[in-house]
Amino acid sequence: MLRTIVIGSCVQVQGTLERVLSDGRLQIRVGNKLFEGYPVTKKAA
């Protein structure tokens, strides 16, 4: 499943979900690299 996370104040990364961490952050994989950050929140239409 593709997910988008925020790293820092304005950097976003999209990749395959690896796992959900205990503090609410997500770990995603892009190629052979792993990134951790908070999920992008969905806004109501």
C-alpha positions in Angstrom: 0.0 0.0 0.0 1.4 3.4 -1.0 1.6 6.0 1.8 2.8 9.5 2.1 4.7 10.8 5.1 6.1 14.2 6.2 9.7 14.4 7.2 10.6 17.8 8.8 8.4 20.8 8.0 8.0 20.5 4.2 9.6 17.4 2.8 7.2 14.6 1.8 8.1 11.0 0.8 5.8 8.5 -0.8 6.5 4.8 -0.8 5.4 1.3 0.3 4.3 1.0 3.9 6.7 -1.2 5.9 5.4 -0.8 9.5 3.6 1.5 11.9 5.8 2.6 14.9 4.6 2.8 18.5 4.7 6.6 18.5 2.4 7.0 15.5 5.0 7.4 12.8 5.1 5.3 9.7 8.1 3.5 8.2 8.0 3.4 4.4 10.4 1.9 1.8 11.5 3.6 -1.4 13.8 1.3 -3.3 16.3 0.0 -0.8 15.9 3.0 1.6 13.7 3.3 4.7 12.1 6.6 5.8 10.3 7.4 9.0 7.8 10.2 9.5 4.3 11.2 10.3 1.5 10.3 7.9 -0.1 13.1 5.8 -3.5 13.8 7.1 -6.5 13.6 4.8 -8.7 16.7 4.4 -12.4 16.6 4.1 -13.8 17.6 0.7 
